[in-house]
Amino acid sequence: MERFLLTARERAQVDEVVDEVQASWTSWDPLQFADQAGAAAHGLPLRLRRFLTGVRTSETDVAVVSGLPVDPALAPTPAGWDLAAKTGAGRREELVLLLVGSVLGEPFGWVNQQDGRLVHDVVPAPGMEESLTSASSAAQLTLHTEDVFHPFRCDYVTLFCLRNPDEVGTTITRVDALDLPEDLRDLLSESRFRFYPDDSHTGEILNVIDGVEGLARRRSTVGPVVFGPAEHPYLRFDRDFMTADQDDARTSQAIEATHELLCDAVERVVLRPGDAVFIDNYRIVHGREPFHARYDGNDRWLKRLNLIRDVRRIYAGNGARSRIIT
């Protein structure tokens, strides 16, 4: 894991860039700013920009930047992303994430996630404690590839910590940490796995009783689990939202065997205020530990941003120059 710590002077420099951007916007619009973020990011500390450029070119699987500015008068943690959207809570930190993230990739979002917002609030929400979404708390989020079903899934998942008093861990497993038996790897390399949208895309909560039948009602894509360069493989996996394409026992067993291997190699990253983690969505699966949400304004609060290396892939897929995938 690559780590970078800003000095006090560098943190002040980030604050200066944020101040300049905020002063130039009478009405803040993250989606419009995304086209300008790359140019504005040239004002960030050179050492930070060099670090993130190195993360990209070397395909570092996970990197953490610490010491980013968080408002000492940060608002209480909202009880749901919709409340954060209405109040504009954490707007300054949202801008910090857009600036820093744009050094690594192009920001984008989804029309059916958090009302098409570009930067998401990851906070627990009442009634969603056991859901398989980022609004959950009591349920463990199992290791998964972000948006596993979609060809335009992000290259990097970025999480910026504003508050995490209970030191809830983000869980990760690297594809390089897996010792895949040859026969399993060969099977995982075949296009015999079907991937489905998760609940955050559908707006419905999958009933575990429905199981595969519930997933089958959703649109899906078919492909391999392991792909790319043999010496530097890529991975996509989400046991909760994938099935064997032909519903054959051997492929189903491969899913379970891979899940066990991923869980056996899991690592834990605890983010603290001012930490941003950049997770390579092609080389890492990630999840989250369960925790007890109190809804007292002090719960865990992250800002999340999806980054893609080439935003024109999204433009071509949308048939329009939009960073929000429809």
N, C-alpha and C positions, 0 to 999 in steps of 0.2 A: 504494500500500500504506500503510495507516494503522498507525502504531507508537505504543506507549505504554511508558514506562519508569517502573517504581516507584522511589520514593526509598527510602533505607535505613529511614526511619521508616515508610513505607507497607508495606515488606516485613515489618517487625516486627509491624505491625498484622495482616497476613495470618497470621503465625505465631501470634499471640494467639488469633485465631478458630479456627485449626486445633487449638490446645491445648485450647480450651474444648469443641470438638466431641469430640475424642478422650477427654477426661475424662468425658464423659457417656455413653460407649458402653463397656460391659464386653466385648461381643463385636461386633466391627465387621461391619456388613452394609451395603455400598454401596447395595443395592437398596432397603432400608428407609429409608436416609438420604436417598435421592433425593427423597422427599416433603417432607423438612425442609430440603433444601439451599437453596431459594429464600429461606426466612426467615432461615436462618443467614448467608446471603450479605449481608444488610443490615449485618453487622458489618465487611465489607470496606471498604477506603478509598473515600470518596465519589468521588474523582477517577477511580478505576478503574471504579466502577459507572457513572458518567456516560459514560465513554469507551465501554464495552461497550453501553450503551443506545443511544448514537449510532450504533454499528456496526449494530445491529439496525434502527433506524428508517430509516436512510439506505440500507440494503441495501449496505453496504460489502462488496466482494467478498472481500477478504483483509485481515486485521488481525493484528498481532503484539504480544503483551504480553511485556515483558522484565522480569527482576528478580524473578520469583516464587521463593519459597524452595525450595531443594533441600537435603536433608540432606547436610552435608559428610561424614558417615560412611555414605554411600549404599552399599548392598550391591553386590557384583559383579553385572554384567549376567548374568541367568540365560540358559541355553542353551535357550530355548523358553518360550512363555507358560505352559505347564503347570507348569513349575518355579517360575515367578513366583507362580502361583496357590497352589501348595502351601506355599511359604515365606512368603507375604505380603510379598514384597520390594516396596519402593516404596509401601507402604500410605499413608504420610503424603502423598506426592506425589499419589497417587490422590485423596485428600481435597481437596487444593488444587485439582485439576482440576475436581472436582465442584462445589466452591464457586464458582469463577470462571466455569465454564461455565454454571451455573444462572442467571447474570445475563442470559445471551444466549438460552437456550432450555431445554427440558426434556430431561434425559438419558433414553436408552432403549438397549436392546440387542436381540440376536437369540438365540433359543433354540439355534440351530445354529452359533453362533460362540463360540469359546472357552468352551464349556460354559455358555452363557447368562450370562456375566459382563457386568456393566454397563460397567466400565472395562477396556479391553484393554491388554495389554502388547505392544508392537511391538518384537520382538527377533529376530535371526537364529536359525534352528534348524538343527542338523545334519541333512543329508539333504534339506533344503528349499531349498537354495541357488538352484536354477533354477526354482522354482515361481512361479506367478502369484499369490502371496499376500504378505502383509506379513512372513511368516517367511523370505522369500527374501533373498538378498544379491547373488549373482553376476549374477542376472537383473535387468534394468531393469524397473521397474514402469511400464508405458506410461500415458500420460495417460488418465484415466477419471473418470467420475462414480461416487461411492460407492454401491454397491447399486443399480446403474442399472436393474435389472429391476422394482423394487418400488415401488408407489404411496406407501408410507410411508418411502421413503428419507429420510435426514436432511436438514435444512436447512443444518446446519453440521457439518463434520468438524473436530474439535479435536485437535491433537497437542501434547503437553507434553513437552519435551525434558529428560531426566534426564542423558543422556550422549551425546556425539557427537564423539569425539576426532578422527575422520577428516574432519569437516566434510562429511558426506554431505548432498547437497542434496535438498530436496523440490522437485519441479518443478511449475509451475502454468502454465496458460494461461487468460486471461480471455475470456469471450465478447465483451466490448467491444473486445478487441484484434483480432478477426477482421474481415477485409474480405471478406464473403461475396458473390460474384456473385449478382445477383438471381435467376437461374434456379436456382442451387444452393440459395439460401435458401428459395425456394418449394418445392423438392422436400423439403428437410429439415423443412419445416413440415407435411408430410403424414404420416399414420399408416401408414407403409409400412416401418417398421423394427421388428425383433423383438429383444427384450432378454432375456438369460438370466442366471441366478444365476452368480456367479463361484465359484471352487473353495472359497473359505472357507465358502460356504453349503452346498455339496454334500458336502464331506468327501472328494472325489476329486480327483485331479490330471488335468486335461484333457490328453490326448495330442494333441500338435500334428498328428500323422499323421491322427488321426480328423477333425480340422477341423470343418466344419459338421455332419457326421454325429454327432460327439460331442456338440455343443451341442444338436442336435435331440432328444436323449434327455432333456433337462431341460425342466422347465416354463418358460413364458416369457410375456411380455406384449408387446403391440404398441402403438406410439405414435410421435409425431414426435421428432425430435432437437432442433429449435428450436421454442419455444412461448412463451406468455405475451405481455406487452405488446410491441408492435412497437418502441417506442422504448427499451425496457429488457428485452431478451429473456432468456429462460432457456434452458438447454442441458442435454441429457443425452447422454452418449456414452461408449462403451467398445468400442474396435475389437475387443478380444479376446473380448468376450461380447455381440456383436450381429451380426445378419445382415440382409440384405434380406428383408422378409416374403414377397414373392412370388418371391424368388430371381431377380429380373430384373437384367440387366447394368447398367442405368442407375442403379439404386439402389445396387448394390454399388460402382460407380464413385464415387458420391457419398460413401460411407463412406470410401473411400481418399482422395478429394480433401479431405474435411474433416479427416481425420487429418493430412495434410500441412500444411494451414493451421494446425492446432493446434500442430504441432511447430515450424513456422516462427516462431510467436509465443511460444514457451516462455520463462518466467522461472525463476529459481532462488532458493530461499529456504533459507539455511543456519541451522538452529536450533542454539542453544547452550544449555547447562544453565540452566534458569530461564526459557526462552522458551516461550511457548504461541502457536501459530498457529491462527486461526479462519478456516476456508475455507468460503465460501458454496458449497454443493454444487449450487446451481441456476445459479450464474454463473461457476463455475470448474471446470475439470477438473484433476486433480492426479496426480502420479506420484512416482517416487523413482529416484535415480541408483543404478547398481550399485556394490557395494563388496566388499571382501575381509573376510569374517568370520573372526576368529581364535579365537573361543570361549575367550578367556583372562580373561573377566570385565570387559573394557574395551570391548566392542563397543557400537555405537549402541543406545540404549534410549529409547523414547518410551512415554508413556501416551496412549491414544486414547479419545475419548469422542464418541459421536454425539448431536447435539442436534436437537430438533424444536420448531418454534414452538408447536404445539398438540398436546399429548400425548393429548387426547381422540380425535384421529383414530386413534391406536393402540388406545385402549380400545375404540372402536367396531369396529375391524377384528378385534380379538381376541375380542370378545364377553365381555371380562372386564377388570377394572381392573388391568392388568398392563403394566409398562413393557418387558417382554420380548416381542418379536414371535414368535409361534409359526408 
